[in-house]
Amino acid sequence: MMPTLWLLLGSVIGGVAGWYAHGLTVQDVRASTNFSFNDNLADRQAAYLSATGSWRGGDLANKINTVQIVSWASDMNCDLKQADVVSLSGGPSLDVYSKSFRVKKLDAESIVAEGLPDLCIRQTLTFDRVAKAVTLVRTKETA
């Protein structure tokens, strides 16, 4: 009887210790605090601006996200790729989104690009080259 009790107690303690050790190795998924920029618009061969980071704000549907945006001066085009971790009834899931924007303004201080209206929503992407910040504004279009 006593060896069985010790075996059961050892199994419980080992299981708890293993679960705790596993928790130490798994990192939380968190949004990065700001965008990293690669501003090569002065390059004559391949002029581009790229930004990688996470959207922040109180009204975000998905707080855990990562975004990569590349704007090409030669095409006057910006491509946005975004991945969000969404919570579903079965657990977390990954949602991937991409959108192209047409550059409307490009100067030494900023790039402003607009997406084609999507389901009556206008999207405007703004790069502040001085502050190294990116903003995406969605506006509902009225008919």
C-alpha positions in Angstrom: 0.0 0.0 0.0 2.8 2.4 0.9 4.8 2.0 -2.3 1.6 2.7 -4.4 1.0 5.9 -2.4 4.6 7.1 -3.0 4.3 6.2 -6.7 1.0 8.2 -7.0 2.5 11.2 -5.0 5.6 11.1 -7.2 3.5 11.1 -10.4 1.4 14.1 -9.2 4.5 16.1 -8.2 6.3 15.2 -11.5 3.2 16.2 -13.5 2.9 19.5 -11.8 6.6 20.2 -12.1 6.6 19.3 -15.8 3.6 21.5 -16.5 5.3 24.4 -14.8 8.5 23.9 -16.7 6.5 23.8 -20.0 4.9 27.1 -19.1 8.3 28.7 -18.7 9.4 27.7 -22.2 6.2 29.0 -24.0 6.4 32.7 -24.7 3.3 34.9 -24.7 2.4 36.5 -28.0 2.5 40.2 -27.7 2.3 43.2 -30.1 5.5 45.1 -30.7 5.5 48.6 -29.4 6.4 50.5 -32.6 7.1 50.1 -36.3 10.6 49.6 -37.6 11.2 51.5 -40.8 13.5 50.9 -43.8 13.4 54.2 -45.8 15.2 53.7 -49.2 13.2 56.2 -51.2 16.4 58.0 -52.2 17.8 54.9 -53.9 17.5 55.4 -57.7 17.6 51.6 -58.5 15.0 50.4 -56.1 13.2 53.2 -54.2 11.0 51.8 -51.5 9.8 52.3 -47.9 9.0 49.4 -45.7 7.5 49.3 -42.2 7.0 46.3 -39.9 5.2 46.3 -36.6 1.8 46.0 -34.9 -1.3 48.1 -34.9 -2.1 49.7 -31.5 -5.3 51.3 -30.3 -8.2 50.8 -28.0 -10.7 50.0 -30.7 -8.8 47.2 -32.4 -10.8 44.0 -33.1 -7.6 41.9 -32.7 -5.0 43.2 -30.3 -2.4 40.6 -31.3 -1.3 41.4 -34.8 1.7 41.9 -37.0 1.9 44.1 -40.1 4.3 44.4 -43.0 3.9 47.3 -45.5 6.1 47.9 -48.5 5.7 51.0 -50.7 7.4 51.1 -54.1 8.0 54.6 -55.6 8.3 53.2 -59.2 4.8 51.6 -59.1 3.3 54.3 -56.7 1.9 51.3 -54.9 1.8 50.0 -51.3 1.2 46.4 -50.3 0.0 45.6 -46.8 0.2 42.2 -45.3 -1.3 41.5 -41.8 -1.7 38.5 -39.6 -4.0 38.6 -36.5 -4.4 36.1 -33.7 -8.2 35.7 -33.3 -10.1 33.9 -30.5 -12.6 31.4 -31.7 -14.7 28.9 -29.8 -12.2 26.2 -30.6 -9.2 28.3 -29.4 -6.9 30.8 -31.0 -6.6 30.9 -34.8 -4.5 32.9 -37.3 -6.2 35.2 -39.8 -4.2 36.6 -42.7 -5.1 39.7 -44.7 -3.5 41.6 -47.6 -4.5 44.8 -49.4 -3.0 47.0 -52.1 -3.0 50.8 -51.9 -2.4 53.4 -54.6 0.0 56.2 -53.6 -1.7 59.6 -53.8 1.1 61.7 -52.2 4.8 61.1 -51.8 7.2 63.7 -50.5 10.1 64.0 -48.0 7.8 64.0 -45.0 5.1 61.5 -45.8 3.4 59.0 -48.1 -0.4 58.9 -48.3 -2.0 56.0 -50.1 -5.6 54.9 -50.6 -7.2 51.5 -51.1 -10.0 51.0 -53.5 -13.3 51.2 -51.7 -14.2 47.8 -50.2 -17.8 47.2 -49.2 -18.3 51.0 -48.8 -15.2 51.4 -46.7 -12.4 53.8 -47.7 -9.0 53.0 -46.3 -6.2 55.6 -46.1 -2.6 54.6 -45.2 -0.2 57.3 -44.0 3.5 57.0 -43.4 5.0 59.8 -41.4 8.6 59.6 -42.5 9.8 62.1 -39.9 8.1 60.5 -36.9 8.5 57.0 -38.3 4.8 56.2 -37.7 2.2 54.5 -39.8 -1.6 55.1 -39.6 -4.4 53.3 -41.2 -7.8 55.0 -41.2 -11.0 53.3 -42.3 -14.0 55.6 -43.2 -17.5 54.4 -44.0 -18.6 55.7 -47.4 -22.1 57.0 -47.7 -24.1 56.2 -50.9 
